[in-house]
């Protein structure tokens, strides 16, 4: 019972009680990409997104130590504890642990996050990693956020609604408390994913897009389908005004704003 209480209290630092939803800004990209645009001056970026009404930040435990004074008492923290699959390395899907649940607790994290690529050559190792981390999280009462990514070669249409549901459901079966994954199709089609997975789904942003309105429309549709929020990185911190983009997401997720109204905030 105590571990259940711990998870509920920590998830309450991430999901807003008034709406049951969350806006997470992901700034953990340095572990994979190095100093990419928008994260070169890390503290400056954190200050900008904190000016919006966001709920949580996703970063590595090491980077929490560089900005704890900024985030203290303001937002929840999700600690990314894997990341060996770098963009310039031999295999992006070879995402092994880089930190422990224990370390995440020591830096004050409210949850930990890991990547799982379903359908890739390393699927077995990634699933084993998830099972081990889920057990440790259970013992500590620490919520586990799993980024569930369908991949080739074994999932031929990785961005289909069916394969997203497949990946997300498997991660829930292993003990994920929250699934971060992609959005596809229409709100009616994506509802199959929501109904197939017994834990909250939050939508990942992926690579920076050029059409800002279409990006916001995707988020609007995802929330309409029943998604419980977003976990967006590059489409926020690489936008010309990260504060405004983060706030636009908050308007859609927490206030039910349309993409059109949210886009007007950016103008």
Secondary structure, 3 states (H helix, E strand, C coil): CHHHHHHHHHHCCCCCCCCCCEEEEECCCHHHHCCCCCCCCHHHHHHHHHCCCCCEEEEEHHHHHHHHHHHCCCCEEEEECECCCCCCCCCCCCCCECCCHHHHHHCCCCEEEEEEEECCCCHHHHHHHHHHHHHHHHHHCCEEEEEEEECCCCCCCCCCHHHHHHHHHHHHHHCCCEEEECCCCCHHHHHHHHHHCCCEEEEECCCCCCCHHHHHHHHHHHHHHCCCEEEECHHHHCCCCHHHHHHHHHHHHHHCCCHHHHHHHHC
